[in-house]
Amino acid sequence: MLIKHQVFNYLAGSLSRIFTTLQEVDDKLILYGFIAGFALNAVLAAQMVYYWNAPSAKALGKQKEKLPVAKFASSSGASTGATPKAKQPASLRRRG
């Protein structure tokens, strides 16, 4: 798991590399590489901000357990004519 301080320090470091390259070096290839790195770090930082307060899968599982399960039954009591199928395993591959 990435720590928020590291992600934003990487972003600031990438920005400082771009600034230093603009001031000191005339090579555009190096500059484009640092701009690409900054863009990828910006995407990572944006994802971290976007998903910061999102509940984890563990918390979602606890919420699902608390919800009551609704059973659907026909009000007239008549059968629909469909026979329930036996449960098949998710995979027929042997494990072991």
N, C-alpha and C positions, 0 to 999 in steps of 0.2 A: 504494500500500500504506500502510495506517495504522500509525503507530508506537504501540507500547503505551502510552508515556507520554502521548501526546496523548489517547488514548481515555479513560484514567483521569483525566486532568486535566479533560476535558469532563464526565465523570461527577461529579467533585468540584465543578466550577463550577456544574453544574445543582443539586446538593444545596445549595450555598451560596445560590443564587438563591431556592430554596424557603424556606430559613431566613430570609433577609432579607425576603422578601415576607410571611412570617408575622409578623415582628416590626414591620415598618414600614407595610404597606399593608393596607387592609381589603377590597380588591377581590378577589373570588373568581375572576373570569374570568382575571385575570393569574396567580393561583396555579395554576389548572387548566392553563394553558398551560405553565407551568414544570414542573408534575408530568408532563405529557405528554412534554416534552422530556427530563426525567430518565428516564422509562420507556424511551424510544427509545435513549438513551445507555446505559442498563443492558442492553438487548438487545444492542447492539453490543459492549459489554464482555463479556457472557456468551458471545457467539459467539467473541470473540477468545480467551477462556480455553479454551473447548471445543475449538477447532480449532488451538490453539497448536502441538502436537506432531504434528499430522496430516501424513503425507508428501505432498509435492507431486505433481502429475501427471507431472512430469519424472522424479521418483524412482520412481513407480509404473511408468512405461514401462520403466525400466531393470530393475526387478524382473521384469517380464513377459518380457523378452528372455532372462533367465537361466534361466527355468523350461523344462524339457524339454517338447516337444510330444508328447503321447500320440497314437498312431495306433490307431484302432479297426478291427480286422479280424475277420471271423468265423473262429472256430476250425475250422469244418468246410470252409471254402473255398467254400461254396455261395453263389451270388449271391442277393440279395434280390429281384431282378427290377426294381428301381428304376433308371432311367437317370439319370445326373447331368445337371443342366441347365447350359447355358452361362452364364457369369457375365454379368449385366446391369450396366450402369453404375448408380451410385447415383442419378443424376439424368439425365433425358433432355434437360434444358434446355441449349441451346447456350451456351457460354462464349465471351466475346470482346468 
